[in-house]
Amino acid sequence: MRSAADELAAAQHALGRPLQFDEYLSISLYGIHGFYAVGGQAGRRGDFITSPEVGPLFGAVISRWIEAEYERLGRPDDFTVVEVGAGPGTLARAVLMHAPHWKGKYVAVELSAAQRARHPEGVASTDSMPAAPVVGVVIANELLDNLPFRLAVFDGGWREALVAVAHDGSLSEVLVSAPEEWAWLPAHAPHGARVPVQGTAADWVSAARSTLVTGSVLAFDYCTARTAMLAAMPWREWLRTYRGHERGEHYLRNPGGQDITTEVCLDQLPEATVVRSQAQFLQRWGMADLVEEGIAIWNEQAARPNVHSLRMRSRVREAESLSDPSGVGAFLAIEWRT
């Protein structure tokens, strides 16, 4: 049976050289036998929890933001919501559950066919961004940290780390001269320091913006303001692996068997229109009002609780989790408007 390791070996053979780190990640995460292709996913039964899996409150607040964008754009007839990296459709379900007033369509973009099969009714499920110009919004929750990146290592100067596949399938790093276009990296760093070079993430933001005739791109992720800050940190604090809700192995072990993520460097992305913490964003768009509504409904129906009233009661707990400064509340909500 073939595996991600076999894909890596075949790719190295075809290229005639060791793999750049973004090439390694593309195969390990999104290849035929990659982590997301074979079942890796967010959720309580998956490998990690993201904000939509905390509960439907996150989607309810996002729905309010979408409504505000719909109004700001003049209620266009062709208004479209594009969610990229939609996973099994958890966020889409929550957004549509809260009866948005905007008229248009919801496009859920997800590379994994297994995940697309779980998308809810009422969405257009696809594996690629819409080709036609879009009027509306593009949403990405914890997508940028999963986009493949190249890897720089400081060894008397910046070098590029490549991944070599041996005949026995084992993986190792090979350091080569960094390309000239990396001259923007910090001039000084501790020996052995590492930083991600996130050209793919920057290109994704630019492409998402160019997809829009008018509208906004909204991304949630864990971020660092400057690349130099990561260079000063132990690399295991920002280059993380996950499997089964726990930290995984070294990123060169078990390819295809664990998620691999990085902090997103804001200084490597196009300049944003608005940057807030996730907690600030959720408060800005009425999370407190939704929590109060939930408490009122629960108090009215507590004597005879049903699924709806229990969901309303859970908003208190969800709000606490979504705002936790030691958790996802510290994530950033980044908006780019066209």
C-alpha positions, -999 to 999 in steps of 0.1 A, spaced: 0 0 0 14 34 -10 18 61 15 27 98 18 63 87 22 61 70 -12 47 102 -27 76 122 -12 101 98 -27 85 100 -61 84 138 -60 121 139 -51 129 115 -79 109 136 -104 125 169 -93 160 154 -91 167 172 -58 155 173 -22 122 189 -16 116 225 -5 97 226 27 65 238 11 67 209 -14 71 185 16 41 201 33 19 200 2 23 162 0 22 155 37 -10 175 42 -28 176 9 -13 148 -12 -32 117 -22 -21 101 11 -18 133 30 -32 141 64 -63 159 52 -69 134 24 -70 104 47 -93 118 73 -74 144 95 -100 170 106 -111 195 131 -138 187 157 -143 169 190 -138 135 172 -110 149 151 -75 160 157 -79 196 169 -107 221 179 -112 253 160 -136 281 169 -166 267 148 -163 234 167 -167 251 201 -203 256 192 -226 275 169 -221 309 186 -190 316 165 -211 312 133 -239 333 147 -215 362 151 -199 357 117 -235 358 103 -239 393 118 -206 404 102 -218 390 68 -251 409 72 -232 441 78 -211 435 47 -242 428 27 -256 462 38 -223 480 32 -222 468 -3 -257 479 -11 -275 446 -9 -263 433 -42 -283 406 -59 -252 385 -67 -239 386 -31 -217 356 -24 -201 342 7 -170 321 0 -156 300 28 -121 286 20 -108 256 40 -144 248 49 -136 213 64 -168 193 70 -190 225 68 -193 232 105 -190 270 101 -214 270 71 -240 251 91 -238 276 120 -239 307 97 -269 294 77 -287 282 109 -290 318 120 -312 328 92 -291 355 75 -311 382 57 -286 385 29 -297 370 -4 -271 352 -23 -251 319 -22 -227 303 1 -197 286 -16 -178 261 6 -143 255 -8 -125 223 5 -98 203 -11 -107 170 7 -134 150 -11 -141 132 22 -148 166 39 -168 179 10 -191 149 13 -202 161 47 -211 197 36 -247 207 45 -275 214 21 -277 249 10 -241 254 1 -222 251 -32 -195 226 -24 -163 228 -45 -125 222 -44 -115 255 -59 -121 292 -56 -148 307 -78 -134 316 -112 -158 345 -119 -154 379 -102 -173 379 -69 -193 405 -50 -193 396 -14 -169 381 12 -142 355 15 -138 338 49 -109 316 61 -108 302 96 -74 288 105 -64 283 69 -33 305 66 -14 285 93 -19 254 72 -7 267 39 26 253 28 57 275 36 94 273 30 118 271 59 148 293 67 175 284 92 202 307 106 236 292 104 260 321 102 236 336 78 202 325 65 200 291 47 171 272 33 161 238 48 152 212 23 138 177 30 158 147 16 142 113 13 167 84 17 164 50 0 149 35 32 122 62 32 137 81 62 137 119 60 164 144 69 171 181 64 196 195 40 207 232 43 215 251 11 221 288 3 190 309 8 177 325 -24 185 362 -30 149 372 -26 151 363 11 173 393 18 144 408 38 149 383 66 163 397 99 200 405 96 208 388 129 194 358 147 205 332 172 224 303 157 199 276 147 170 300 146 142 291 122 115 311 105 87 303 80 88 320 46 51 323 39 49 332 2 19 309 -3 -1 326 24 7 360 10 -3 349 -25 -35 334 -12 -45 367 4 -37 386 -29 -56 360 -49 -87 361 -26 -87 399 -29 -85 397 -67 -114 373 -67 -136 401 -53 -150 429 -75 -159 445 -42 -161 431 -7 -139 419 21 -116 390 30 -117 379 66 -92 355 81 -89 341 116 -56 327 127 -28 326 153 -3 353 143 29 370 151 34 406 142 70 403 129 91 375 115 120 386 137 99 376 168 97 340 156 135 340 150 140 348 187 116 320 198 123 282 202 110 268 169 89 242 186 67 270 200 56 281 165 62 251 143 36 227 157 22 192 149 -11 178 161 -28 144 162 -58 133 182 -61 166 201 -25 164 213 9 177 201 24 154 176 59 142 167 87 160 150 75 174 117 97 150 96 82 120 113 50 103 103 43 123 71 6 122 63 -2 111 98 -3 145 116 -12 181 111 17 206 106 10 243 113 29 275 118 23 310 133 13 334 106 36 364 103 16 395 96 46 413 81 47 387 53 11 393 43 -4 422 23 -12 451 46 -46 446 63 -74 471 65 -83 461 101 -66 438 126 -83 429 159 -80 400 183 -107 374 178 -122 384 212 -124 420 200 -140 410 167 -166 389 184 -176 417 208 -176 442 180 -202 421 162 -225 414 191 -215 382 209 -226 397 242 -261 404 228 -263 368 216 -253 355 250 -279 376 267 -305 364 243 -294 328 250 -297 333 288 -332 348 285 -344 319 263 -330 294 288 -346 311 317 -380 310 300 -377 273 290 -356 259 318 -386 241 333 -391 222 300 -358 223 283 -354 213 246 -326 212 221 -330 248 213 -330 261 249 -300 239 257 -281 254 227 -290 288 240 -277 280 275 -244 268 260 -237 303 246 -222 313 280 -196 286 279 -189 291 242 -184 328 247 -159 321 274 -139 297 252 -140 320 222 -128 350 242 -101 332 262 -69 353 259 -49 321 265 -66 303 237 -85 312 205 -95 346 219 -60 357 212 -62 347 176 -63 377 152 -92 386 130 -77 402 99 -98 420 73 -87 431 38 -113 453 20 -114 459 -18 
